[in-house]
């Protein structure tokens, strides 16, 4: 208590205002992971406050919004957030060879990210969570008797207090590093724009070092069956995402695939790897901030959702017993690592293997998958999952002795213990 009083005196000396508000949990970030954690915690009956730097949830999100049918059901979303359903896609090799895959059932949905974020925030608010928009958190001050969060609210530096904090502010290394939780050192750059596309009825995925080095590019329709012909075009790359996207847009425009290349480009860093520690005294870290992102595709909504759910359960027990020490909260990391740790580790290894492949080797893999029929066989096997990629990749490695896959097999199988 003396330490808390000392902090209050120092705050007043620094010209910062005390809000006088005390919460059970403060959530930093109103993205899908943060809002779902707030929803779960508020549903348990806790007094929850969410701080978001943007003026509303989901604004200017650099995200295609593709989530699996499993994720859609787990989030409890209404159908009005869906832009289109996906059960097929075209994959293009570096030379332009097309491999088309289709399933009978819908595998995923393209959702409106603005509506998704608004929906999850609304669910949390309906359970009593309070939201502070246009309120970036600029400092966190842990204490023995609570945790203090400094936010810039309407230009005024204010201090809010809570028993615990959930950090869900995306891939932003400043606060985790300050709190002694480590730093995610590896990342990809994602860049995306909304365009008017022509003759689009299913997602298209493009591979090649000239297109998206170390990753892939996409063209995803968002208005199938309507007259608007809107689509997302984007890519992941090891660096210079904006530059590569500008080149890709120019190529699509030259081939008559899009109406204009003069569009707004958004980009962001996407973590590859996980935080050394996703917990501390009174602190849990979830979503992109913890590295709960698929290394193979850069998608983070589903794994962030799983992390949020686990975090809320662990915090419920810790708050109930008034034991919010790092030792008690370490159960969170053990649980989420058990749930998805191997998947993330294998995805990182697969990504490292892919980065080392030349375009000719990728070309060979396309030819092998197409001519052998293995692509369709894996698609209809019990190993296929839109979210859990390791089962499919491991099955492919076990089944194949085809030369173009040998390099991946050597690089990945050794680490995976096959």
N, C-alpha and C positions, 0 to 999 in steps of 0.2 A: 504493500500500500504506500509506503514511503517513496518507493521508486516511482509509482504512478503520480504522486503529488509533486515530486521533483520534475517530472516531465511536464506537468501542467504549468508549473512556474516558468520553465524554459520556453514553452509555447507562447505564453503571454508576453515574455520578454522579446520574442521574435516577431511580434506584431500579428500573429495568427489568431484567428477567432475560434473559440471553443463552441461547438454546436450545442452542447448540453444534451445531446442525444446518445443513448447507449443501446446497442443492438446485441442480439445473440451472435449473429453472423453478418459480416460484411462481405459481399461478393464484388470483386473488381472485374468488370467486363460483362456486357449484356449480349454477348453472342449466344449461339445455341447452347454451348456447354454451361456458361454462367447462368443463363436464365433457367435451364433445366435444374441445375443445382439449387437455385433460389426457389423454384417450384417445389422440389422435393423437401427442402428444409422448412419452407413455410407450411407445407402440408403436415409436417411433423408437429407444427404448432410454435415454431421458433420465430422470433422477431428478426426479420431479414431486410437488409438494405443493399441495393445494387447500384454501383457507380459506373457510369458509362461516359466516355469522353465525347462520343457523338451526340447529336441533338435528338436522335431517335434510333431505335434498334434497326440493324440491317442496312443502314445507309452506306452507299458506295462500297458494298462488299465485293471483293475480287474473288468470286467463287462461281463455278458453273451450276452449283446447286443440284448435282446428281447424288441421290441417296438411294440405297437399296430398298426394296419392298419391306424387308425385315426392319430396317431403320425407321421407315415411315410408320409402321405399325407400333414400334416401340416408343416413338416420340408422341404417339397419340394425336396426330395431326388431322385436321379436316381436309377433305378433298379439294377445297378451293385454293389450296396452296400449290397444287399440281399444275405445271405448265404442259407437260406431255409425259407419256409412259414409254419405257424402252424395253424392247425384247429382241432387238437386233442391232448390229453395228457393222460398219465396213472398216477394215484395217488396211492401211496402205504401206507397203515396203518403201525403202529409200528410192527404188527405181520406179515406183508407182504401181507395182503389182497389188491387186486387191484380193483380200481374203474376207469374205462376208460370213458372219455367224448369226444364227437366229435360234431362239428357243420358243417353245409354245407359250410359256408363261411369261408375264411381265417380270423382269428382273430388277428394274429400277425406275425411278421417277426423276424428271427434271422439275425441281420446285422453285418457286419464286422466293429468293432469299429474303427479300424485304418482308413478304408475308410470313415466311417461316419464323424469322426473328421476332416479328410483331406478335405472332401467335403464341410463341413460347413465353415472351414477356407478359402477355395478357394472362396466360395461365398462372404464372407466378404471382401477378398482381391480384388475381382473383382469390388467391390463398392468403393474401395479406402482405406480400413483399412490396417494399417501397422502392421506387426507382428515382435516381438522381441523374438526369441527362445533362449533357454539356458540362460534365464534372469529372475531368481527368484526375486520377490519383497520382500524386507526385511524390509521395513518400509514405513509408510504412514504419511505424515505431513499435516493435514488440516490447511487451513488459511482463512482469511476473503476474500481475493481476488482470491483464487484458491486453488488447492490441489497439493502437491508435492509427488511424488512416488519415492522411492529409490530402485533401482534394481541393481543386480550384473550382469553386461554385460561383458562377456568374462573376468571375473575375476576383472573387474574394477567397483567400486561403482559409479553409476551415478544417478543424480537427473533429473527427468522429471516432467514437470508441465502440469496441465490441469485445465479446469473449473470444471470438475466432474469426479468421478470414479465409476466404477461398479466392485464390488468384486465378482468373480466367480471362486475362487480357490479351490473349494471342501471343504470337512469337515476338516478344519484346524482352530482351535479356536483362534490362536494367534492374528491375526489382528482384527477380530471383537471385541475381549475382550479389546484390546488396544484402540480401537476407541470408547469404551463405549457402545457397542451395545449388550452386554451380551454374554452368552455362552450356547451352547446346551449341556446339561449334560448327556443325555442318548444316547446310541449308540449300534449297533450290530456290530459284526465282520463278514465280508464277506471274504471267501477264495475260490479260484478257480484254476483249472489247465486244460490244453488242453490234451486230451488223444486220443488214437486210440481205438474206441469202436467196439463191435461186435454185429451184428443184431440189429441195432438201426434205427428206422424209425419215432419216435415221442418222444417228451420230456417225461421224467419220474420224478416225484416228490415224495420224500420220507419223511415221518414224523416219529418222535420218539425221546425220550429224549437221547437215546444212540447214535443216529445218528447226530442230530442237536438240542441240547437243546434250547427250546424257539422259534424254527423256523422250517426250513426244508432244505433238500438237493435236488440237481437236477442232472440229466444227460441229456444233451440237444445236439442232433445231429446237426452238422453244415455242413454236406456234404451228405444229403440224395440223393440217386440215383447216387452216384459216387463211385469210387473204393477206396477213401482215408479213409472213415469211421472215420472221425474226430468228436470229440464231446467235449463239455465243461462239466466238473464235478465240482460241487462246493456246497457250503452251506452257510447259515447264522447261527450264534450261538450267544448266549449272551456273550460268552468269548471263548478263546482258539480255534479260528476258524481253524488255521493251524493243530493243533493236531487232531481235530475231522475229518478234511478232510483226513488226513493221514490214519486214521482208516477206513474211508469210502472207500478210494481208495483200501486199503488192502482187504476189504470185496468184493468189485467189482472184483478185480483181482482173488481172491480165487474162485469166482463163474464163472470165465471165461468171464466176461462182458467187461473187458478192457485188452489190450495187455501188459501193464506194469504199475506198480505203482510208478516207479522211474521217476517222472515228476516234472517240475518246478511249485511250488505253489506260487501264488500271493495272498495277502490279503490287506484289507483296512477296516477302520472304516466307518460305515454308520450311519448317524444321525437318531435318533428317537425323533421327536419333532422339534419345530421351534425356531428360534432366537427371543429373546424378542423384538428387534427392527431391522428391515431389512433396515433401512434408517438412515441418519444423514445429517448434513450440507455437501452438495456436494457429498454424498455417497449413493449408493444403493447396496444391497447384494442379489444375486440370486442363484438359484440352490441348490446343497448340502450345500453350505456355509450358506444358509438361512434356511435349513431344508426342502426344497421343494422336499421331497422324500416320496414315498408311504411306510408307516410304516408296511403294511402287507407283502410286497415283497422286499422292499429295492430298488425298481426301481426309478430312478430319472431323466431319460432323458426327459420324457414327461412333468412332472410338472416343471422341470427346464426350459424347452422350453417355457412353458406358462409364467413363471415368467420373463424370458428374454424379451418376447414380451411386457408384461405389463410395465416392467421397461423402455424399449426403448420409449414407448409412453409417459410415465410420464416425462422422461428426455427431450424429444422433446419439450414439453410444457414449462418445466422449463428453458431450455436453450434459447428458443425463447423469453421468458419474462425476462430473466436474473435474475430469482428468484430461487436460488438453496439452499434455506434454508431448514432445517429439516422439518419445518412446511409445506412447499410446497411439498417436496418429500414424506411426510407421506402418500400422496394419493396413492403411490405405494403399501404400505402395506395394506391399506384399500381395494384396488382393487384386489390384489392377494388373500387376505383372503376371500373376497367375492366369488372369483372364486373357490378356493380349500381349504379354511380354515376348513370348516366343514368336508370335506373328510379326511383331515389330522388328525383332532381331533378324528373323529370316528375311523380311522385306529389305532391311538395310544391306544384308549380304547379297541378295538378288540384285539390288540396285548397283552395288559396287561391281558385280560381275557384268551387268549390262553396260555400264559406262566404259568398260574395257573392250567391248565388242566394236569391230569396224562395221561400216555399212555393208560390206560384202558378206560378213558373217551374219548380220541381221537378215540380209537377203536370202542367205542359205536357210536360215531358220524358217522364214516364210514359205520357201519352196518345200521344205521337209514337212512342215505342218499341213500344207495343202495337199501334196501328193500322197502322203501316207494316210490321210484321213484322221490323223491323231487329234487335230483341233476339234472336230465335231465329236469324236469319241470322248474327249475330256469334258467337253461342254455338257454332254448328256450323262456323264458319270456322276457318282455320288460325291466326287471330290470338288465339283464346281460350286463356288460361292462368290457372290459379288463382293463381299466384305472380307472373307477369310481366304486370302490368296495363297498362303503357304501350302495348303492341301493340294491345290491345283498344280502349283509349280513343282512340288515334290513328286506328285504323280507323273507329271510329264518327264521329269528327270529319271525316275525309276523305269518308266516304260521305254525310254528312247535310248538307242545306241547310234543315232544318226550323227554323222560327223559335225554338222554345223552346231549341234547342241553340246558338243563335247567340251568346249571352253566353259560354258556355263556350268556344266556338270562338274568339271574339275574345280572350279572356283567356289561353287556353292556346296556341293556334296561333302567336301572335306570338312567345312565348318559345321554343317548340319549333322554330321556323323552318319551319313548313309553308307 
